[in-house]
């Protein structure tokens, strides 16, 4: 994986829905390498709810 950035595809506070959506997005997305996906769980502790996020790596354009 060269230079690039992570782009959020989906974010929710519902863990079950996040897992379902993550499976759907990964199945439909045309990225063959699973290392190009990132699944994050952002712990909200007692103040904020836990947030679940699915991101995909977007390589930088050549010459950037």
C-alpha positions as CSV (number, residue, x, y, z in Angstrom):
1,X,0.0,0.0,0.0
2,X,1.6,3.3,-1.1
3,X,0.6,6.9,-0.3
4,X,-3.1,7.6,0.0
5,X,-5.9,8.2,2.5
6,X,-8.8,6.4,4.2
7,X,-12.3,7.3,3.1
8,X,-15.3,6.5,5.4
9,X,-18.0,4.5,3.5
10,X,-20.3,3.9,6.5
11,X,-20.7,5.0,10.1
12,X,-23.3,4.1,12.7
13,X,-23.9,3.6,16.5
14,X,-25.7,0.3,15.8
15,X,-23.2,-2.6,16.0
16,X,-25.4,-5.2,14.4
17,X,-26.4,-2.9,11.5
18,X,-22.7,-2.0,11.1
19,X,-21.7,-5.6,10.7
20,X,-24.5,-6.3,8.2
21,X,-23.6,-3.1,6.2
22,X,-19.8,-3.9,6.3
23,X,-20.5,-7.4,4.8
24,X,-22.7,-5.9,2.1
25,X,-20.3,-3.1,1.2
26,X,-17.3,-5.5,1.1
27,X,-19.2,-7.9,-1.1
28,X,-20.3,-5.1,-3.6
29,X,-17.1,-3.1,-3.6
30,X,-14.6,-3.8,-6.4
31,X,-11.6,-4.0,-4.1
32,X,-10.0,-7.4,-4.2
33,X,-7.5,-6.9,-1.4
34,X,-9.2,-7.1,2.1
35,X,-6.3,-5.0,3.6
36,X,-7.8,-2.0,1.7
37,X,-10.8,-2.1,4.1
38,X,-10.6,-0.8,7.7
39,X,-13.2,-1.5,10.4
40,X,-13.0,0.8,13.4
41,X,-14.8,0.8,16.7
42,X,-14.6,4.2,18.4
43,X,-15.3,3.7,22.1
44,X,-17.6,6.5,23.4
45,X,-17.1,5.5,27.1
46,X,-20.0,6.8,29.2
47,X,-20.5,10.2,27.6
48,X,-20.9,9.3,23.9
49,X,-22.2,6.1,22.3
50,X,-19.8,3.7,20.7
51,X,-19.4,4.5,16.9
52,X,-18.6,1.9,14.3
53,X,-16.9,2.9,11.0
54,X,-16.1,1.2,7.7
55,X,-13.4,2.8,5.6
56,X,-11.7,2.0,2.3
57,X,-8.1,3.0,1.3
58,X,-8.0,5.4,-1.6
59,X,-4.5,5.5,-3.2
60,X,-3.2,9.0,-4.2
61,X,-3.3,9.8,-7.9
62,X,0.1,9.4,-9.7
63,X,2.1,12.6,-9.4
64,X,0.3,13.8,-6.3
